[in-house]
Amino acid sequence: MGTQVSRQYPALSPGDPAVRAVLSACVDEVREVLRTPGFGDGAPTIGAEFEMFLADASGRPRPVNLDVVATAADRRVVVEGSRHLVEANLTPIALAGSPFTALATELAECTGILRAAAAEHGALVTAIGTLPTLTAADLPADSLTALPRYGALDRAIMGLRGTPVRIDVDGVDPLRFNWDSIAIMGATCSWQLHLAVPPADFARFYNAAQLAIGPALAVSGNSPLPLGHRLWVESRIPLWEQAADDRAAVRRGDFGTGWLVGGAEDLFAELVRDHPPLLADLAPEPDPTPFPALRALRLHQSTVWRWNRPVYDPAGNVRVELRALPSGPTPVDMCANAAFLLGLINWVADELPDLATTAPFEPVRTTFYRAARSGLGSELHWPGAHRDTPAPDLVRRLVPLAAEGLRRRGVTDADPLLAVVEDRATSGRTGAAWQIGAFATAPGSRPAALAHTLARYRELAAGGEPVHTW
């Protein structure tokens, strides 16, 4: 849920002029930095953040993330926003050669480290978009991780709202209730990818990500049973958007409303213009090394949760952060999802560079939410098609394009992973489809059936085979 988790944060009034002034200055400075010769140059690189739930053998959440991270004692392993969530930040790597083999190896390594550390505190780790056995009662304000950032975020968003969070998600078992905290975000886990590209190419790749994420999400769904309710294939999407809603004119959690026609600096300016600051970091800036830290801007952008968002890194790059994919079920599945999405982004950036002037945006936005709601059961838009296409057919049609996009970057290990995506589209068995089917046939009461579904999911995921073979 963001950066700088240990700093103390003062309370802010909406539109605090001192913070606004600092952020405006940061936007001016980032414009200059992105024009600096050498900043962000080079071939694309990728990184990833991998979130997991901590729960006991019966599926009850274990609020021990600080203890687990301390026991793990690995710089890649950190806490997330809720006490029952942990995250591993994987090592950035060039998008060339065998990047997905490296990702899979590090995923397995970090999972092993977390599994061993969690066991010492009575917990199992589970990579899944939403934990079926979690309940709303598990998500009060004090379920937020006991670090200053999370309490400050909760107070700021709830203060701006002035009313409880309203959760209202349609489905077989509609989920409707009011809540007094943003802690409902703790019902979700994601597999977030980062793609660093030269600033001059940022708009092409960002717009490509906006187009590519719809079909990628449709074939990757793994979040159908949040709080034990049968909702969207990717219920993380509406849950997060509603939990993050601060009642501003532009939602803090959203897909976006149009193509990017400028550069990354225009997205940063938009984030500052459209969203009141929630947290402040007014400490003096450290000396540039060699680029400015822009801590206030980085802190602010970490509190605006677009599904694809810009990230400025003073280490010398600007990235597209891809936040929409779910955690799980297995490292093979997650690497397959990454290969499909990143390959498709690269193909679109090469072959459809003028999306902002040649394609309407609203069908792309609609496709994203259709994919989140119905997954492979949806019909999706793609530029140039005369009508919307059934998601399985579109995914199968796009797999060769993703393969070509990766081949052009010199990637050599993607074909087996893209075959997993194609087989998943053909079989219709995503993580979400498997969970819904398992729940429908599980014995006992509703809580017992949810626990049985989770136990079987854990068992099969531990075997490491991709979900379409389960």
C-alpha positions as CSV (number, residue, x, y, z in Angstrom):
1,M,0.0,0.0,0.0
2,G,2.9,2.3,-0.6
3,T,6.3,3.7,0.6
4,Q,7.8,5.4,3.6
5,V,5.9,3.3,6.1
6,S,7.9,4.2,9.2
7,R,7.8,8.0,9.0
8,Q,5.4,10.0,11.2
9,Y,2.7,11.9,9.3
10,P,1.1,15.2,10.5
11,A,-2.6,15.6,10.1
12,L,-3.6,17.6,6.9
13,S,-6.5,19.8,6.1
14,P,-7.9,19.2,2.6
15,G,-5.9,21.1,0.0
16,D,-3.2,22.1,2.6
17,P,-1.5,25.0,0.9
18,A,2.0,24.1,2.1
19,V,1.8,20.6,0.8
20,R,0.2,21.8,-2.4
21,A,3.0,24.2,-3.0
22,V,5.6,21.5,-2.4
23,L,3.8,19.1,-4.8
24,S,3.5,21.8,-7.5
25,A,7.3,22.5,-7.2
26,C,7.9,18.7,-7.5
27,V,5.8,18.5,-10.7
28,D,7.9,21.3,-12.2
29,E,11.1,19.6,-11.1
30,V,10.1,16.1,-12.5
31,R,9.4,17.7,-15.9
32,E,13.0,18.9,-15.9
33,V,14.4,15.6,-14.7
34,L,12.6,13.6,-17.3
35,R,14.2,15.8,-20.0
36,T,17.7,15.2,-18.5
37,P,20.0,13.4,-21.0
38,G,20.6,9.9,-19.8
39,F,17.7,9.7,-17.4
40,G,15.8,6.4,-17.9
41,D,17.8,5.5,-21.1
42,G,18.4,1.9,-22.0
43,A,16.4,-1.2,-22.7
44,P,13.2,-1.9,-20.8
45,T,13.5,-3.5,-17.3
46,I,10.9,-5.2,-15.2
47,G,10.2,-5.7,-11.5
48,A,7.4,-7.2,-9.4
49,E,5.7,-7.0,-6.1
50,F,4.1,-10.2,-4.8
51,E,1.5,-10.1,-2.0
52,M,0.3,-13.0,0.2
53,F,-2.2,-13.6,3.0
54,L,-1.2,-15.0,6.4
55,A,-3.9,-17.3,7.8
56,D,-4.0,-20.4,10.0
57,A,-4.8,-23.9,8.8
58,S,-8.6,-23.3,9.1
59,G,-8.3,-20.1,7.0
60,R,-8.6,-17.6,9.8
61,P,-6.3,-14.6,9.3
62,R,-3.2,-14.3,11.4
63,P,-2.3,-10.7,12.2
64,V,1.4,-11.3,12.6
65,N,3.0,-9.7,9.5
66,L,5.5,-7.6,11.6
67,D,6.7,-10.8,13.3
68,V,6.9,-12.7,10.1
69,V,8.9,-10.0,8.4
70,A,11.3,-9.8,11.4
71,T,11.8,-13.5,11.3
72,A,12.3,-13.6,7.6
73,A,15.1,-11.1,7.9
74,D,15.3,-10.6,4.1
75,R,15.3,-7.1,2.6
76,R,12.9,-8.2,-0.1
77,V,10.2,-9.1,2.4
78,V,8.1,-6.3,3.8
79,V,4.7,-5.8,5.5
80,E,1.6,-4.6,3.6
81,G,-1.2,-2.5,4.8
82,S,-3.1,-5.1,6.9
83,R,-1.6,-7.2,9.7
84,H,-2.4,-10.4,7.8
85,L,-0.6,-9.4,4.6
86,V,3.0,-9.6,3.5
87,E,4.8,-8.7,0.3
88,A,8.0,-9.6,-1.5
89,N,9.7,-7.1,-3.8
90,L,11.5,-9.0,-6.5
91,T,14.8,-7.9,-8.0
92,P,14.5,-5.8,-11.2
93,I,15.8,-7.5,-14.3
94,A,16.2,-6.6,-18.0
95,L,13.3,-7.6,-20.2
96,A,15.6,-9.8,-22.3
97,G,17.0,-13.3,-22.3
98,S,15.3,-15.3,-19.6
99,P,13.5,-12.8,-17.3
100,F,10.5,-15.0,-16.5
101,T,12.8,-17.9,-15.4
102,A,14.5,-15.5,-13.0
103,L,11.1,-14.2,-11.8
104,A,9.8,-17.8,-11.2
105,T,13.0,-18.7,-9.3
106,E,12.8,-15.7,-7.1
107,L,9.1,-16.2,-6.5
108,A,9.7,-19.7,-5.3
109,E,12.6,-18.5,-3.1
110,C,10.7,-15.7,-1.5
111,T,7.7,-17.9,-1.0
112,G,9.9,-20.5,0.8
113,I,11.4,-17.8,3.0
114,L,7.9,-16.5,3.9
115,R,6.5,-20.0,4.4
116,A,9.2,-20.8,6.9
117,A,9.0,-17.5,8.8
118,A,5.2,-17.7,8.9
119,A,5.2,-21.2,10.3
120,E,7.1,-19.9,13.4
121,H,4.1,-17.7,14.1
122,G,1.3,-20.2,13.5
123,A,0.5,-19.0,9.9
124,L,0.4,-20.4,6.4
125,V,1.1,-18.1,3.4
126,T,-1.4,-18.1,0.5
127,A,-1.1,-16.4,-2.9
128,I,-4.7,-15.6,-3.8
129,G,-6.6,-12.5,-4.9
130,T,-9.1,-12.7,-2.1
131,L,-9.1,-15.1,0.8
132,P,-12.5,-16.8,0.9
133,T,-12.6,-17.4,4.6
134,L,-11.9,-13.7,5.5
135,T,-14.9,-11.9,7.0
136,A,-15.7,-8.2,7.4
137,A,-15.3,-8.6,11.1
138,D,-11.7,-9.4,10.5
139,L,-11.1,-5.9,9.0
140,P,-11.7,-3.3,11.6
141,A,-9.4,-0.2,11.7
142,D,-7.0,-1.9,14.1
143,S,-6.4,-4.7,11.5
144,L,-4.2,-2.1,9.7
145,T,-0.5,-2.7,10.1
146,A,0.7,-0.8,13.2
147,L,3.0,1.6,11.3
148,P,2.3,5.3,11.0
149,R,1.5,5.4,7.3
150,Y,-1.6,3.2,7.5
151,G,-3.3,4.9,10.4
152,A,-2.6,8.2,8.8
153,L,-4.1,7.1,5.5
154,D,-7.2,5.8,7.3
155,R,-7.8,9.0,9.2
156,A,-7.2,11.1,6.1
157,I,-9.6,9.2,3.7
158,M,-12.3,8.8,6.4
159,G,-11.9,12.5,7.2
160,L,-12.3,13.6,3.6
161,R,-15.3,11.3,3.2
162,G,-17.1,12.4,6.4
163,T,-19.2,9.2,6.1
164,P,-18.5,5.4,6.3
165,V,-17.1,3.6,3.4
166,R,-19.9,2.1,1.3
167,I,-19.2,-1.4,-0.2
168,D,-21.7,-2.3,-2.9
169,V,-20.7,-5.1,-5.3
170,D,-23.2,-7.1,-7.4
171,G,-22.9,-10.8,-7.8
172,V,-24.6,-14.1,-7.1
173,D,-24.4,-13.1,-3.4
174,P,-24.4,-9.3,-3.5
175,L,-22.1,-7.6,-0.9
176,R,-23.5,-4.4,0.6
177,F,-22.5,-2.8,3.8
178,N,-21.0,0.3,5.4
179,W,-17.6,0.3,7.1
180,D,-15.8,2.8,9.3
181,S,-12.3,2.2,7.9
182,I,-10.3,1.7,4.7
183,A,-9.1,-1.6,6.2
184,I,-11.4,-3.4,3.7
185,M,-8.5,-3.0,1.3
186,G,-6.9,-5.9,3.4
187,A,-9.3,-8.3,1.7
188,T,-7.2,-8.2,-1.5
189,C,-3.7,-9.4,-2.7
190,S,-2.1,-8.6,-6.0
191,W,0.8,-9.4,-8.3
192,Q,2.1,-6.0,-9.4
193,L,4.5,-5.6,-12.3
194,H,6.7,-2.7,-13.1
195,L,8.0,-1.8,-16.6
196,A,10.7,0.8,-16.8
197,V,11.0,2.5,-20.2
198,P,12.7,5.7,-21.5
199,P,10.7,8.9,-20.8
200,A,10.4,9.6,-24.5
201,D,8.6,6.3,-24.9
202,F,6.4,6.5,-21.8
203,A,3.1,7.5,-23.4
204,R,3.3,4.7,-26.0
205,F,3.9,2.1,-23.3
206,Y,1.4,3.6,-20.8
207,N,-1.4,3.6,-23.4
208,A,-0.4,0.1,-24.5
209,A,-0.8,-1.0,-20.9
210,Q,-4.3,0.5,-20.7
211,L,-5.3,-1.5,-23.8
212,A,-3.6,-4.7,-22.9
213,I,-4.7,-5.0,-19.3
214,G,-8.4,-5.9,-20.2
215,P,-7.7,-9.2,-22.0
216,A,-4.8,-10.0,-19.5
217,L,-7.2,-9.6,-16.6
218,A,-9.9,-11.7,-18.2
219,V,-7.6,-14.7,-18.4
220,S,-6.0,-14.2,-15.0
221,G,-8.9,-13.8,-12.6
222,N,-8.4,-15.2,-9.1
223,S,-10.6,-13.2,-6.7
224,P,-14.2,-14.5,-6.9
225,L,-15.1,-15.1,-3.2
226,P,-14.3,-12.0,-1.2
227,L,-15.6,-12.2,2.3
228,G,-17.3,-15.5,1.3
229,H,-19.5,-13.9,-1.3
230,R,-19.7,-15.0,-5.0
231,L,-19.0,-11.7,-6.8
232,W,-16.8,-10.6,-9.7
233,V,-14.1,-12.8,-11.1
234,E,-11.7,-10.0,-10.0
235,S,-13.6,-8.6,-7.0
236,R,-10.4,-6.8,-5.9
237,I,-11.2,-4.1,-8.5
238,P,-14.5,-2.8,-7.1
239,L,-13.5,-3.5,-3.4
240,W,-10.3,-1.4,-3.7
241,E,-12.0,1.4,-5.7
242,Q,-14.8,1.7,-3.1
243,A,-12.5,1.4,-0.1
244,A,-10.2,4.2,-1.5
245,D,-13.1,6.5,-2.4
246,D,-12.5,9.9,-0.7
247,R,-15.6,11.5,-2.3
248,A,-13.4,13.7,-4.6
249,A,-14.6,14.6,-8.1
250,V,-12.0,12.1,-9.5
251,R,-11.8,8.7,-7.8
252,R,-8.5,7.8,-6.2
253,G,-8.8,4.2,-7.3
254,D,-9.8,4.1,-11.0
255,F,-8.8,2.9,-14.5
256,G,-8.5,6.5,-15.9
257,T,-10.6,8.5,-18.2
258,G,-8.5,9.1,-21.3
259,W,-5.4,8.3,-23.3
260,L,-2.1,9.9,-22.3
261,V,-1.2,12.5,-25.0
262,G,1.9,13.9,-23.3
263,G,4.4,12.2,-21.1
264,A,4.8,10.8,-17.6
265,E,5.1,14.4,-16.2
266,D,1.5,15.1,-17.3
267,L,0.2,12.1,-15.3
268,F,2.1,13.4,-12.2
269,A,0.6,16.8,-12.7
270,E,-2.9,15.2,-13.0
271,L,-2.4,13.3,-9.8
272,V,-1.5,16.6,-8.0
273,R,-4.3,18.6,-9.6
274,D,-7.1,16.1,-9.1
275,H,-6.4,14.6,-5.7
276,P,-6.0,16.3,-2.3
277,P,-2.8,15.2,-0.5
278,L,-3.5,12.6,2.2
279,L,0.0,12.4,3.7
280,A,2.8,15.0,4.1
281,D,6.6,14.7,3.9
282,L,8.0,18.2,4.2
283,A,11.4,17.2,5.4
284,P,14.3,18.8,3.5
285,E,15.2,17.0,0.3
286,P,18.5,15.1,0.4
287,D,21.1,16.0,-2.1
288,P,20.4,14.6,-5.6
289,T,22.3,11.3,-6.2
290,P,22.4,12.1,-9.1
291,F,18.6,12.8,-9.5
292,P,16.3,14.5,-6.9
293,A,14.4,12.4,-4.5
294,L,11.1,14.3,-4.9
295,R,9.9,12.5,-1.8
296,A,6.6,14.5,-1.5
297,L,5.6,13.6,-5.1
298,R,6.5,10.0,-4.6
299,L,4.5,9.8,-1.4
300,H,1.5,11.5,-3.0
301,Q,1.5,9.3,-6.1
302,S,1.6,6.2,-3.8
303,T,-1.8,7.3,-2.4
304,V,-3.6,7.5,-5.8
305,W,-4.3,4.0,-6.8
306,R,-4.9,3.9,-10.6
307,W,-4.7,0.4,-12.0
308,N,-1.9,1.5,-14.2
309,R,0.1,4.4,-12.7
310,P,3.4,6.2,-13.2
311,V,6.3,5.8,-10.8
312,Y,9.3,8.1,-10.6
313,D,12.4,6.6,-9.2
314,P,15.4,8.8,-8.3
315,A,17.7,5.9,-9.0
316,G,17.2,7.0,-12.6
317,N,14.0,5.7,-14.2
318,V,10.3,6.2,-14.7
319,R,8.0,3.1,-14.7
320,V,4.5,2.0,-15.6
321,E,3.2,0.2,-12.5
322,L,0.7,-2.5,-13.5
323,R,-1.5,-3.1,-10.4
324,A,-4.5,-5.0,-11.7
325,L,-3.4,-8.6,-11.7
326,P,-4.2,-10.9,-8.7
327,S,-1.8,-12.9,-6.6
328,G,-1.6,-16.6,-7.3
329,P,-2.4,-19.3,-7.8
330,T,1.1,-20.6,-8.6
331,P,4.5,-19.1,-9.7
332,V,3.9,-20.6,-13.1
333,D,0.5,-18.9,-13.4
334,M,1.8,-15.5,-12.2
335,C,4.8,-15.7,-14.6
336,A,2.4,-16.7,-17.4
337,N,0.2,-13.7,-16.7
338,A,3.3,-11.4,-16.6
339,A,4.6,-12.8,-19.9
340,F,1.2,-12.3,-21.6
341,L,0.7,-8.8,-20.3
342,L,4.2,-7.5,-20.8
343,G,4.5,-9.1,-24.3
344,L,1.2,-7.6,-25.4
345,I,2.2,-4.2,-24.1
346,N,5.4,-4.3,-26.1
347,W,3.6,-5.4,-29.2
348,V,1.0,-2.7,-28.9
349,A,3.6,0.0,-28.2
350,D,5.4,-1.0,-31.4
351,E,2.4,-1.6,-33.7
352,L,-0.3,0.8,-32.4
353,P,1.8,3.8,-31.2
354,D,-1.0,6.3,-32.0
355,L,-3.8,5.0,-29.9
356,A,-4.4,8.4,-28.4
357,T,-5.4,9.8,-31.8
358,T,-6.8,6.8,-33.6
359,A,-8.9,4.8,-31.0
360,P,-11.7,5.8,-28.7
361,F,-10.9,5.3,-25.0
362,E,-14.3,4.5,-23.5
363,P,-14.5,1.0,-25.0
364,V,-11.1,0.2,-23.5
365,R,-12.3,1.4,-20.1
366,T,-15.5,-0.7,-20.5
367,T,-13.5,-3.7,-21.5
368,F,-11.4,-3.5,-18.3
369,Y,-14.4,-3.6,-16.0
370,R,-16.1,-6.3,-18.1
371,A,-13.0,-8.4,-17.7
372,A,-12.9,-7.8,-14.0
373,R,-16.6,-8.7,-13.6
374,S,-16.9,-11.7,-15.9
375,G,-13.4,-12.8,-16.9
376,L,-13.5,-15.3,-19.7
377,G,-17.2,-15.0,-19.8
378,S,-17.1,-11.5,-21.1
379,E,-17.0,-9.9,-24.5
380,L,-14.1,-7.5,-25.0
381,H,-13.2,-4.6,-27.3
382,W,-10.0,-4.6,-29.4
383,P,-9.1,-1.8,-31.9
384,G,-10.0,-2.7,-35.5
385,A,-12.6,-5.3,-34.7
386,H,-16.1,-4.7,-36.0
387,R,-17.7,-6.0,-32.8
388,D,-16.7,-7.1,-29.3
389,T,-15.1,-10.6,-29.2
390,P,-15.6,-13.4,-26.6
391,A,-12.7,-13.2,-24.2
392,P,-11.3,-16.7,-24.9
393,D,-11.2,-16.1,-28.6
394,L,-9.5,-12.7,-28.2
395,V,-6.9,-14.0,-25.7
396,R,-6.0,-16.9,-28.1
397,R,-5.7,-14.3,-30.9
398,L,-3.5,-12.1,-28.9
399,V,-1.1,-14.7,-27.5
400,P,1.0,-14.8,-30.8
401,L,1.2,-11.0,-30.7
402,A,2.5,-11.1,-27.1
403,A,5.0,-13.7,-28.2
404,E,6.2,-11.4,-31.0
405,G,6.4,-8.4,-28.6
406,L,8.7,-10.4,-26.3
407,R,10.8,-11.8,-29.2
408,R,11.5,-8.3,-30.4
409,R,13.0,-7.5,-27.0
410,G,15.2,-10.6,-27.1
411,V,13.2,-12.7,-24.6
412,T,13.8,-16.4,-25.1
413,D,11.8,-18.1,-22.2
414,A,8.2,-17.0,-22.8
415,D,6.7,-19.6,-25.1
416,P,5.9,-22.3,-22.5
417,L,4.3,-19.6,-20.3
418,L,2.2,-18.2,-23.2
419,A,1.1,-21.8,-23.8
420,V,-0.2,-21.8,-20.3
421,V,-2.3,-18.7,-21.0
422,E,-3.6,-20.2,-24.2
423,D,-4.6,-23.5,-22.5
424,R,-6.3,-21.5,-19.7
425,A,-8.3,-19.6,-22.2
426,T,-9.3,-22.8,-24.0
427,S,-10.2,-24.7,-20.9
428,G,-11.9,-21.7,-19.2
429,R,-10.2,-22.8,-15.9
430,T,-8.8,-19.7,-14.3
431,G,-8.2,-19.5,-10.6
432,A,-11.5,-17.8,-10.2
433,A,-13.4,-20.5,-12.2
434,W,-11.7,-23.2,-10.1
435,Q,-12.6,-21.6,-6.8
436,I,-16.3,-21.1,-7.8
437,G,-16.5,-24.7,-9.0
438,A,-14.8,-26.1,-5.8
439,F,-17.1,-24.0,-3.6
440,A,-20.2,-25.2,-5.4
441,T,-19.3,-28.9,-4.7
442,A,-17.7,-28.5,-1.2
443,P,-19.6,-30.2,1.6
444,G,-21.1,-28.7,4.7
445,S,-22.3,-25.2,5.8
446,R,-21.2,-22.1,3.9
447,P,-18.2,-21.4,6.3
448,A,-17.2,-25.1,6.1
449,A,-17.4,-25.0,2.3
450,L,-15.3,-21.9,2.1
451,A,-12.7,-23.4,4.4
452,H,-12.7,-26.7,2.3
453,T,-12.3,-24.7,-0.9
454,L,-9.3,-22.8,0.6
455,A,-7.7,-26.0,1.9
456,R,-7.9,-27.7,-1.4
457,Y,-6.6,-24.5,-3.2
458,R,-3.6,-24.5,-0.9
459,E,-3.0,-28.2,-1.5
460,L,-3.0,-27.9,-5.3
461,A,-1.1,-24.6,-5.4
462,A,1.7,-26.2,-3.3
463,G,2.0,-28.8,-6.1
464,G,3.1,-26.0,-8.4
465,E,1.1,-27.1,-11.5
466,P,-0.8,-24.3,-13.3
467,V,-4.4,-23.8,-12.4
468,H,-5.8,-24.9,-15.8
469,T,-4.6,-28.5,-15.0
470,W,-6.3,-28.7,-11.6
